[in-house]
């Protein structure tokens, strides 16, 4: 898949996650009869918008977030400031539900993505087979000179059978090769459904040990089956190790972004859901006494730049750590 197409898919996933997050806030407010004035995807200049049921829906220039707007402090709103259905006039519990609903929506969506992955693609399962795989043979190496090829499976070395022990089997080959510089080492090879012997003479390393110039790895195959179900952490952890197909990478990318967005929004920082929840909690501790509007607005506005930089850093960091993104670079 080309880089441009990958970027478009990543943006589509991110936009979908933002829509899910903001829809959580929007639905939690609407279902409680709380007034909502705006539903925006992105920040900055408006690219497109329409009005429906006194709510402005808009798509904005910078798709790195979104917001649900409330008419509570809108000077142009025709809703009386003492209206009981303004968010700021609702009890602490009602407001807490609205603020936390975006986080809950992302967590639920992450579970849904993983569930769909298990049903449609299957859960990657690693199955071990006898022998050691040779993924790469270096040009002009002893292995190349004596007939080893990439894709060969080493079943035995100098009469020692290699079982399904993974790293232990690799270590056996390495030890034997290192002990036998300039001496014949007999490899039992499986290639194209046939078994045969190849004699390789390891070159002598600068430290006196033998080397043959190959890359070795446990002989495992990845299968997918929907018969095994695990929690999201286990599925993502396994998938991150074996994800080589684009569809797997996309599923994991979406699930991880959902979870990351939920965790980040829980941080008690101004302009995040966690910061708003912290202010609501402070109000509850103060016996329902609200902070002055100027103080609350000052606290929230002071953290906007910090949140933007933090969000950009985490998005770039986590995106670059994904396997399919690494392959693009």
N, C-alpha and C positions, 0 to 999 in steps of 0.2 A: 504494500500500500504506500502511495506517495506521501511525502511530508505534508503537502497542502491538504490532502484529503484527511490525514490524521488530525491536523489542526482543526479542520472544520468539525470533525466528529467530536473532538475534545470540547470545542465551544458549544456544540449542540448538547452534549452531556451536562456541561456546567450550567447552561441556560435552563435545562430541564430541572436540575436540582434546585436552582434558585426559584423557579416557578413553584415547585413542591413546597419549599420552605415558606415563601410568602403566602401561598395558598393556605398553609396551616394557620398563620396569623389571621388571614382574611376570613376563613370559615369559622374559626373560634369566635371572632368578633360578630360576624353576621348571625350565627346561630344563637347568640345571646342577645340579639337585637341592638348591638352597639353600632353607632354610626361610623361608617368608613367613607372616606372621600377619595382616596387614590389607591391604585394598585399598579406599581411600576416595576418593570424588569430593566435593570441597568440604572446608571446614574448619568447626570449631565443633560445635555440638550435632548429634547423630545424628537424622535424620528417619526413616530406614528402614534396616534391616540384615537380613542372613541369614548363616548359617555354612555353609560347604561345604568339605570336606577340610581341616579345621582352619584355615581362613582366614575372617576376618570381612570381608564385603563390605558397605559402608555408603554411604549418600547423606547428606550433611551440609548444614547450613543456609546456608553461604556458598559459592556455586559459583565461586570465584575461584582454584581450584587443586585439588590433590588430593595423595595420597601413598600409597606402598606401605610398609607397616610390617613390620619384621623383629623377631623375638623376642630379638635379641642382648642387649639391656639391659632386657628386661622381667622385673621381679622375680617376676611371677606365672607365668612360663613354666616348663613342666615339662621343657624341653630342657636337658640338662647344658651348663654354660658352655664345656666343652671339646669339644663336638660339632663334628666337622669340617665339617658342613653349615650351621653358622651363618655368616652373611655375614662377620663380623669374623674368622673363622678360616680363610677361604679365601685362596688366593694373590692377589697384587696384580692379576694379569691378570684373574682371575675377577671380582673386585670392580669393576675398571675397566669391564668389559663390562656389568655390571649398572647401574652409574651412568650410563654413556653411552648405554644402550639407549633411554632416553626421547627423547633428542635425535635419535638416528638414526630412531626411529619417526616423529617429527614431520616430518623432512625427507622421508622416503619418502612420508608421507601428503600433503605439499604437492605432490610430483610427481604423485601419484595424482589429486589434485583437479584439477590443471591438465590432466592427460591426459584425464580425464572431460569437462572443459569443452571441450577441443578436439574430442572425438568427438561430444558431444551438442549443444553450443551452437555450436561453431565458433570459430575464432580471428578476432577483429575485424580487418578489413582496410580501410584507408582508400584510396578511389579518387577521384582528382581529375577534375573536368569543367570545360569552358570556362566562363568568366564568374565573377561574384562574387555570392554570395547576400546577400539583404537580410533578415536574421532579424527586424529590428524597425524600425518607422517611428514616430517620436515624434509625438504628437498636436500639432496646430497648427504643425508644422514646414513648411519649404518643400517637402520631399518629400511630406508628407501633402497639402498644399494643391494640389500639381501632379499628383497621381495615382499616386505610387509606393505599393505595398502590401507588407506583410510577406509573405515567401515569394517575392517576385520575384527573378529572376536577371538581373543586368546583364551583357549580352553585349558591349556596346561603349559607349564614351563619347566623344562628339564625333568619331565615325568611327574611333576607336582600338579595334581588336579586343582583347578580354581573353582570354588563353589560359589554360592550366592552371597558371599559375605561382604560384598561391596568394597569399601575402602580397604579392608584387610587383604582382599585379593589383589588389589592394586599394589599394596605395600609388598606383597610377596614377589611380584615381578620386579619392582624397583630394587629390592634387596638382592635378588639373584643377579640382575644386570650389573649392579654396582660392584659385586664381588668377582665379576668375570670379565675384566677388560682384556681385549685381544684374544678371548677364548670363545669357542662356539657355545651358543645357548640355543637349545632346541625349543621352538614354540609350536604347540599344537594349535592350528588355526581353523576356524570355521569361516568359510567364505562361499556365498552363493549356494548354501545348502550342502556343501561338501566339507569334510574334515581332512586336513593333511598337515605334514610337518614342514617347518621352515627353519633353517639354521641361520642364526644371526650372530655376527661377531661384533660385540660392542667396541666402540672406539674408547680410547683412554682419555679420561678427563684430566684437567690440570692438577687435580688433587689425587690422581692415581686410581680413581674409581671408574667403572664402566658407564657408558651412556650409548643409547641407540637412536635418540632423536624422535621420540613419539610423545603424543599426548594420550593419557590413559584415563578412563572413567569407568565406574561400575556399569555393568551391563543391565540397564533397566529400561523398561518401556512404559510409556504413559498411556493408560486407557481411561475412558470416561464412562461412568455408569451412574445412573440416577437412583440406584438401589441403596446407596450409602448417603446418609444425611448427617451433617455436622453443623455446629454453630458458625456464625459469620466469621469469627476470628480464625477458626481452623480452616475454613474453606478458602479465605483470602490468603492465609499463610501458605497453604499448599499451592494455590493458584499462582502466587507470586513467584514461586520456585520453578514452576513448570510452564508458565504462560509463554507460549511462543506464537500462538495463533492470534490474529487480530481480535476475534470476537471475545476470546478469553480476556485479553488485555482491556477491552472496552468495558466488559462487565466489572472487572476489578477496579478500574478507574472510576466508574460511576459509584460503586459501593464505598470506596475509600473516600471519595469527595463528600458523599453524604455524611459519613461518620465524622470526617474532619470538620465539616461545616457545623455539625451539631456540637462537637466538643468545643470548637472555637467560640461559638455563640454562647456557651455556658460560662465563659470567662467573665468575671465581674469587672469588665472594662466599659467605660462610657461609650455609648452608641451601639453596644452589643446587647443582645437579649439578656445576657447575664448581668450587665450593668443596670438595665431597667428593673430586673427582678431584685437586685440589691437595693435599689431605691424604694421599691415597694415594701421590701422587708424592713428597711429603716423606718418607713412610715408606720408599719404595723408595730414596731418596737416603740415608737413615739406615741402609741395609743391612737393611731389614725390621723395624727397631725401631719399635714403635708409640709414639705419643704417649700420655701418661697419660690415662685416660678422663676425668678431671675437666677437663683442659686442652682435650681435643677437644670435650667437651660445652659448655664455656664459649665456645669459638670459634664453634660452630654456633649456640648460642642467642643470642649477641650480635648476629648479623646478621639475625634473623628479622624484626624491625620494619623494618629498612632494606629488606629484600627485599619486604615487603608494600607499603610506600609506593612503592618503585620500580616494582613490578608494576602497581599501580593507576594510577600516572602514565602508564606506557607504554600500558596498555590504553586509557585515556581518550584519550590523545594520538593514537594510531594509529587508533582507531575514529572519532574526530571528523574525521580527515583523509580518510576514505573519501568518495567522491563521493555515494553514495546516502544517507549520513548527513547530509552537508551539505544535501542537498535537503530533508531532514526538518526542519531547524532554521529 
